[in-house]
Amino acid sequence: MPTKNKTIRCRVDEKTKQDFIEIANNHGLSESELLALIISKTINEETQQNIYPQGKILTKADTELKQITLRIPSFIMTGAAIKAKAQGMATSRWIKSLVQSNLIQPPVLIDSVIIALKETDRGLAAVGNNINQIARRLNESVFKTDMVRIELLEEVKQEIKKVRVTIDELICVSRDGWSIDNES
């Protein structure tokens, strides 16, 4: 015997009710369908956060690779292959990364993002070298502090800003690639 669906009710002000009806209509849903969708999404997000708690140390058994067979329609497989190729990945790796990035935050980085991060890391190393040179000059003699020009310090500051912007852009690109909300 099928189970009956249960009812959830709440009271809201008139403006909220009208806004809710408008949103439902804009999405081609009834009020009940929209409410059920919101509840389902909220529960799924809450459950998803508990799958792999942040800071949990994974054991060797947790990271052991398992194989699955996946049967999907050819049009979806074709779409996955196109997306994988656009990101420079094999289709199977792209699908694995897609699943992983939807279970674990932050998402898996694609090859082009990893390459860009390595370049950014080299930039940070250069900035570190500049700071070491400035520190060495200051330590050589307290009386030679005029050798450290304000322009050099400003140049280091600008380089750091550029690196931070690049890193932020890479994070956004990676999250956009996996359709993950950038506000988290």
C-alpha angles and dihedrals in degrees: 000000000000118000118243119243113247125231126238118193136182137171122238135171121267095258092053091048092051092047090049092051090049093051091048091050092047089056095043092246135128117241090255092051092050093048091048090050092051092048092047093048092048093050092046092050091049092048092046091056089058096051095081110009114214112260094022110144109229119222126219089259090054092056098043110125118244127190125226132183114225125195114198134158115275093243090059091046090050091050091049091050091051093049091046092051091048088056094043095248138124112255094244091050091048092052091047091050091047092054092044094049091051092052101038129041130245099045127244112272119236121230096258091053092049090052091049091048090053089053089049090050090055088051091053090049089054090051089050090052090051091051090049090052091051091048091049091053091050092049094048092069135349087214094058096061089117086073089071102076124206087231090064092051090048089050090054090048091052092048091052090050091051092050092050091050090049092051091049090050092050091051091050092048091050093048092046089052090060097036094245123153110260094212096075 
